[in-house]
Structure formats: C-alpha cells, structure tokens
Amino acid sequence: MTRVVLFGAPTVIVVSLLFNSGGDAELPTSSPTAEASVTASAPADPFAAADDEERRELNARVAAMPPGLAEPKMREIAWQLLASAEGSTLDWRSQYATIEDTGDGTGYNAGIVGFCSSTHDMLTFVEAFTAEHPDSPLAPFVPALREVDGTDSHEGLDPGFTAAWKKSAEDPAFRAAQDLVRLKQYFEPAVHLAKLDGLGTLGQYIYFDAMVLQGPGSEADSFYGIRKAAAEEADTVAEGGDEPAYLDAFLEAARTVMKSKKNQQDTSRLDTAQRVFLEDGNLTLEPPLTWKMYGETFRIPS
C-alpha cells in the first residue's frame, strides 16, 4: 500500500443498541446523531425534526424510492470505496482489526469507520460494547480511554491496547458491532437524507463518506455544516436544482473543510475519486470504477 490512513470523525454512538448478536434492541428510524446535534444554524435533518407520524411518512417515501446505494451490490461498493479512503485497501473486512496512531493528533485510529481515541467515538463505542461483553479484551482499557479522551495521549493504553483491539476483532460480535455503527450511525442517515434531497447513488455515497469523515454535527466543519454551505451555492435536486451542480458545490464545501484541518490535507477521496466519478457523469456509480487514493490506483470491475 502507498499509504494507510484512518480518518476519525467525532460521533455519538447509540448506546441503546444491543451490540450482541442475540439482542432485540429496537433500531432507530431517524438519524440519532443529527437529532442530538442539529441546530438552527444548519439545514435541519427532516428525520430529526419530525414527530413519529411524520417520520413514518418520511421512511415510507424513502422506501418507495429506488434502492440506490442501499442495494446490496452497491452497498458493497460503498464499503470498498470507503476502505480505500480509510485504509488504502478494497478489502474492507481487513479493517476491523486495524489500529494505529498516524501522528495526526487524534490518537489511536481503529476499525472500519476510523474510531479515534481522542474524539470520544472510540470511548463510547468501547463502553457500549464492553457493557454487553464484559469479558472483552478491551474491558480493562475503558478507564484509560476515559482519561485520554480529548487528547492524543496513549497513557494507560500502551502497551496492551492495540493487541486487545486486534484480539477483539476475532470476535464476530465485535465485528457485528462495528457493522452496526457504520450502518445506523452513518450509512442509513446519509443515504436517506440524500434520497430526500433527490440525489442518485453517487450523491448518496458522497453524503455517506462526508458523514463518516467529518461526523454528523451541525458545526461548519461537520456534515450538516458542509450541506448548509453547499445549499447556499446550489439547489438540491428536490428543490429543482441540477444534480451535478449541487454535487460540485458539496464537494467544494467538503474540500474546504478538509483543507482547514491539519490531519486532512490530502483530499484524494474527493479530488481523485468522487470528483472523477462526477466529471465522468457517473451519477449512478455504476462499475467499472477506477480512481486513485493517495496516488494508488483502485479498480472495481463490472
């Protein structure tokens, strides 16, 4: 690999979800992270703003739309595209066990969505998982994760934390927990909102990637802030706008945010991947796909 990078994004994990495979937890139908963070300064997530009846109507609207990125084949492509950005690989399943400190100030970065020890998401994820699985190798490290939260310190984590994460990744329940976070915290909220904005499969992926990378907050440098900036430059398709023009505005806003962060100066995931698909007119993200990430070429055949 040319470069291995795990970009972390602050996120709020839904701790009410039961991460064990036998759980009967009711999964949220809205975007719980947006519900917690959206303010009047950013376009409201319609799911967060809706009451129960309105939310059911929104879900029915989304369900009646073409599956787009939610179609199993396309979802696999989404996982591969994300893995190329997060870990310079198409083998996204290899990323469950990945953990490293890249020196970007976010501490340890790990897993399929780049949980970070400095940005609270790793702590909340590990707390929730170990509450359901107290015998997990990660359980002894919860106090240390609480202490280093908000910093890039390894105090109390070294030397055993990375080995514990990798050992945990051998557990199907731990892998399923990561899958659940990726699906419920990022993928479904992003894809549902993109569909309501009238976007096709490429736009749905662009929303998903931005939500993973920047988190679903309402700040200017988070997902809803990026969406707000894009909406100020171009109308969404649902508002009667041109889809390529809106996606161009969204990518420009996303690039500006990345360049504002010292650990996101390489904008390959936008410039030589998503924008390539947009300029090719591939709004359906239909393979074959060819793109570059950190100088390395990736391909998904037909």
C-alpha positions, -999 to +999 in steps of 0.1 A: +000+000+000+011+035-007-003+049+024-025+037+052-047+064+068-076+060+092-096+093+094-116+095+126-148+116+129-164+127+162-197+108+166-223+099+192-228+062+193-264+050+201-256+031+233-291+018+235-284-006+206-276-040+218-243-050+201-245-087+209-258-108+181-288-121+201-301-086+211-336-075+204-329-037+206-352-015+185-331+003+160-337+040+155-356+050+123-343+086+125-308+100+124-300+099+162-267+118+158-283+146+139-312+147+164-287+154+191-267+180+173-285+199+146-292+235+154-310+263+136-276+273+120-277+243+097-304+227+075-324+205+097-324+168+093-361+161+084-360+129+104-348+147+135-374+174+131-403+150+125-427+136+150-434+099+149-461+101+123-441+124+101-410+101+105-431+071+093-442+091+063-406+100+055-395+064+059-423+054+036-411+080+010-376+067+012-387+031+010-407+038-022-376+052-039-351+031-059-327+014-035-296+032-049-266+028-026-287+005-003-289-022-030-266-050-018-242-048-047-239-010-044-236-012-006-206-035-011-191-009-035-197+018-008-178-003+017-149-008-008-147+029-017-147+039+020-120+013+028-098+027+000-100+061+017-098+049+053-072+022+048-058+021+012-075-012+005-106-027-011-106-054+015-128-036+040-131-067+061-095-065+070-101-031+086-120-044+117-086-052+134-067-022+121-054+002+147-026+027+146-016+062+156-008+081+124+006+111+144-023+134+132-033+144+167-064+121+170-047+093+190-054+058+181-075+053+149-092+019+145-118-001+128-139+001+097-150+037+103-118+050+120-128+053+156-105+077+174-093+076+210-092+115+211-127+122+197-150+104+221-164+080+195-139+052+203-146+056+241-184+055+236-182+025+213-159+005+236-180+014+266-212+002+249-196-030+236-179-040+269-211-033+288-227-061+267-195-082+266-177-077+299-152-104+291-139-085+261-102-079+260-110-042+257-128-040+290-097-033+312-089-003+290-122+016+295-108+037+324-077+047+304-099+056+273-119+079+296-087+095+308-072+101+273-105+112+257-100+146+240-062+141+238-038+121+217-022+105+247-015+068+250-012+068+288-028+037+302-033+023+268+002+011+259+015-014+256-016-037+255-044-017+239-036-024+203-033-061+209-066-061+227-083-044+198-069-069+173-079-098+195-114-084+199-117-082+161-115-120+161-149-120+178-179-120+154-199-099+179-172-072+178-172-071+141-210-070+141-209-041+165-187-021+141-210-030+112-240-017+132-224+016+139-214+020+103-249+012+091-270+030+117-249+060+126-236+069+091-249+049+062-286+049+067-289+086+078-267+098+049-284+077+023-319+085+035-312+122+035-295+121+001-326+104-013-349+131+002-325+157-014-332+140-048-297+126-052-287+094-070-263+067-060-231+088-064-246+116-043-257+091-017-221+079-014-207+114-012-230+121+017-221+089+034-183+095+031-186+130+044-207+119+074-181+093+082-151+116+078-165+148+094-191+135+118-229+143+117-226+175+137-241+209+128-208+228+130-194+244+099-168+217+097-192+188+101-216+171+078-246+194+082-224+224+080-210+212+047-245+205+034-255+240+045-226+256+027-234+236-005-271+246-003-261+282-002-244+277-036-268+254-054-303+240-051-307+203-043-325+182-069-355+181-046-356+219-048-354+219-086-317+222-089-292+205-112-277+174-096-241+177-109-241+214-100-252+206-064-227+178-060-200+201-073-209+226-046-210+199-020-176+186-029-161+221-029-175+227+005-162+194+017-128+201+003-127+235+021-134+218+054-107+191+048-081+217+040-089+236+072-078+205+092-042+197+096-049+159+096-069+161+063-046+179+039-047+150+014-080+154-004-077+123-026-110+109-015-126+140-031-103+150-059-092+117-075-122+096-065-156+112-060-150+142-084-137+118-110-170+099-109-189+132-111-169+145-140-174+112-158-212+117-154-215+085-134-243+097-111-254+060-106-219+050-095-221+021-119-190-001-123-165-004-137-149+022-115-113+034-115-100+060-090-068+070-072-063+073-035-031+088-021-015+081-055-025+044-057-050+033-084-080+012-074-105-006-097-138-022-093-148-042-124-182-046-139 
